[in-house]
């Protein structure tokens, strides 16, 4: 009967200007039933300094961001 909190990337969209819209979902579960759910959103600009903070715990999405920005010069 323990409570569990899970956080995961629920949306990852590369926009036409190569910025990336990210949504994270936080769920609180009790016995595998969702008791509550909240969302956090942001938009990362190409080579945004916050990319590591936002996606660092999610290597798959972090690598997708790096790949989306590979042809854009770092300013």
Protein Blocks (a to p, Z undefined) as FASTA:
>chain_A
ZZcdddddfbdcddfkopacddddddddeehiafbdcdddddddehiaklmmmmmmmmkl
mmmmmmmmmmpccZZ
